[in-house]
Amino acid sequence: MATILLPLAQGFEEVEAVSLIDVLRRAGIDVRVAHMDGEDDDPDLVLGANGITIQADTSITNVIEEDFDMILLPGGWDGTYILAENETVQRLLKEFQAKDKMIGSICAAAFALKTAGVLGNNYTCYPGAKDEVNHPGYREDQAVVVNGNIMTSRGPGTALCFGLEIVKHFSGVETYQAVKDGMLLEFCD
Amino acid sequence: MATILLPLAQGFEEVEAVSLIDVLRRAGIDVRVAHMDGEDDDPDLVLGANGITIQADTSITNVIEEDFDMILLPGGWDGTYILAENETVQRLLKEFQAKDKMIGSICAAAFALKTAGVLGNNYTCYPGAKDEVNHPGYREDQAVVVNGNIMTSRGPGTALCFGLEIVKHFSGVETYQAVKDGMLLEFCD
């Protein structure tokens, strides 16, 4: 069973994070959601961009790369900037890349891959984030772009299909089809 | 500005609840998420069907019908059975119906509308929930069915488009289009 790390920082986009976690867990993938610590009394309660608070499973400081097959970043600008500045997240991205492990981002979070130096030259992101990401190889013709070990997607409306593509990678086409049918995701290619 | 009550019971489907809250709040609609109380130390932290815990804004016991324009139920079987058995939720559904206010459900939650006697004879729900809902007028040809003041939808894959239809009802077509474009929801009719 694959294990995926999903770092969650204040200001994350809720549909993106929850769609990914939900789809992946339905496929039997072990998703662990890691908060950024900080000075709050309840650092495990992470507030999203649209006022929805989600409880994380662990602290990013407890995470080691060896325990995971993929690191996957949800979007939302405020959360993305935190992920781009968090030393642990940035170090983990480089460690996953050095071991050729899977790395994923959706929406603005491509920016945090770029700051870690792991965003290749064939990727996608939120159209309105393209200028801020400011990196060669942006594509707008696919909901999900797979470039070696880097998987990227565009925004809230592509999050469920992005989750399905990750399911296909780790769990195969039969599980992909079962989750797709069960969630009524006919619109995903 | 419209105000919508979203009751959240343990076992709710996370993509459905979060998609609805996110889309509606992006349109400027005031969504208040109400937990069911109970005996937990933190009744505001509500655990979903796929292990995602979301923090509710208030208790259902604090809610009065006068404060809201719509009551909207997310799916997930475990959560649905609780909503169907909760006296406050069932009373609120009848009060909204008596005042011809908007009522919505997605996925299995049509069952909780049926138990309150407010599910009309032109609705949809999760295909696999049809037999348990066991009510005449089920349709499978539309992602969202609008039947007077009752709006129903099918499952996780239709939740974003369902939210958009509610936005169109309360906020008009310009806001609908702006949220649709901003979330990359080209697949919604």
Interface residues (C-beta under 8 A of the other chain):
Chain A: E13 E14 V15 V18 S19 I21 D22 V23 R25 R26 L45 N50 G51 I52 T53 I54 Q55 Y126 P127 R154 G155 P156 G157 T158 L160 M183 L184 L185 E186 F187
Chain B: E13 E14 V15 V18 S19 I21 D22 V23 R25 R26 L45 N50 G51 I52 T53 I54 Q55 Y126 P127 R154 G155 P156 G157 T158 L160 M183 L184 L185 E186 F187
